[in-house]
Amino acid sequence: MSKKSWGLCKDCKWWQIEPPAAIENLTMGQCIDEELQPYLLRVSGNSGCNRFMSGKPARAKGSSESPPVAEPTR
């Protein structure tokens, strides 16, 4: 696996967090990558995977709930 395809959620455009949330290691949100959406993955900013795409996180109310209830915004 190349380092270019792996990264932390806090730096990924597929990470969706609450509107007022800070982008930090312990902030919880959901992964909105199209292939992973069915799993309702709730992840922290310090989580990471090989579906990483550099960008600013999306924001939507309900993204940090357990399980997440927000609709993906991208």
Buried (B, 14 or more C-beta within 10 A) or exposed (E): EEEEEEBBBBBBBBBBBBEEBEBEEEBBBBBBBEEBBEEEBBBBBEBBBEBBEEEEBBBBEEBBBEEBEBEBEE
